[in-house]
Amino acid sequence: MMSNVVLATGLVLILIGLWGMLTHRNILRIIIAFSLIGTGTHIVIVAIGYVTNGTAPIIDRALTLLEAPARAVDPIPSALVVTAIVIGLAVTAVMLAYAIRLYESKKTLSIDAFTESKW
């Protein structure tokens, strides 16, 4: 039950991020929307890797065949999410640095100022 709630929360964050990215004209709001999409994706990946009543993925007596076999949680989704968080932080920092440079050049963060025709 809890996994379904977490999965739904992640999907809602992805949808909010997509909505924000497609409807806003301010570069900072678009960067925040991209971050929401990334966070929602991380939550979905963790929710997919969740195992109900699972044990830690450490080989010990709980996972041996001497006792009742227990299901272990897969550590790969969690490791991928940690890596994705670090990469997402770096990408967000680059996007914010680029937004600062754009603001210095045009004194605005509206996309309309940067989409003027070069004809």
ChimeraX attribute file (.defattr): number of C-alpha atoms within 10 A of each C-alpha:
attribute: neighborCount
match mode: 1-to-1
recipient: residues
	/A:1	6
	/A:2	10
	/A:3	16
	/A:4	12
	/A:5	11
	/A:6	18
	/A:7	19
	/A:8	16
	/A:9	16
	/A:10	24
	/A:11	18
	/A:12	15
	/A:13	22
	/A:14	24
	/A:15	16
	/A:16	17
	/A:17	23
	/A:18	16
	/A:19	14
	/A:20	20
	/A:21	20
	/A:22	11
	/A:23	10
	/A:24	14
	/A:25	14
	/A:26	15
	/A:27	20
	/A:28	16
	/A:29	16
	/A:30	21
	/A:31	20
	/A:32	16
	/A:33	23
	/A:34	22
	/A:35	20
	/A:36	22
	/A:37	24
	/A:38	21
	/A:39	21
	/A:40	24
	/A:41	19
	/A:42	20
	/A:43	21
	/A:44	24
	/A:45	18
	/A:46	22
	/A:47	21
	/A:48	14
	/A:49	15
	/A:50	19
	/A:51	13
	/A:52	12
	/A:53	10
	/A:54	12
	/A:55	15
	/A:56	15
	/A:57	13
	/A:58	11
	/A:59	10
	/A:60	8
	/A:61	12
	/A:62	17
	/A:63	17
	/A:64	11
	/A:65	9
	/A:66	8
	/A:67	9
	/A:68	10
	/A:69	11
	/A:70	15
	/A:71	15
	/A:72	18
	/A:73	18
	/A:74	17
	/A:75	14
	/A:76	11
	/A:77	18
	/A:78	18
	/A:79	11
	/A:80	13
	/A:81	19
	/A:82	12
	/A:83	11
	/A:84	16
	/A:85	15
	/A:86	11
	/A:87	12
	/A:88	16
	/A:89	13
	/A:90	12
	/A:91	15
	/A:92	16
	/A:93	13
	/A:94	12
	/A:95	17
	/A:96	16
	/A:97	12
	/A:98	13
	/A:99	17
	/A:100	15
	/A:101	12
	/A:102	17
	/A:103	14
	/A:104	11
	/A:105	9
	/A:106	11
	/A:107	11
	/A:108	16
	/A:109	18
	/A:110	16
	/A:111	13
	/A:112	10
	/A:113	11
	/A:114	11
	/A:115	8
	/A:116	8
	/A:117	5
	/A:118	4
	/A:119	3
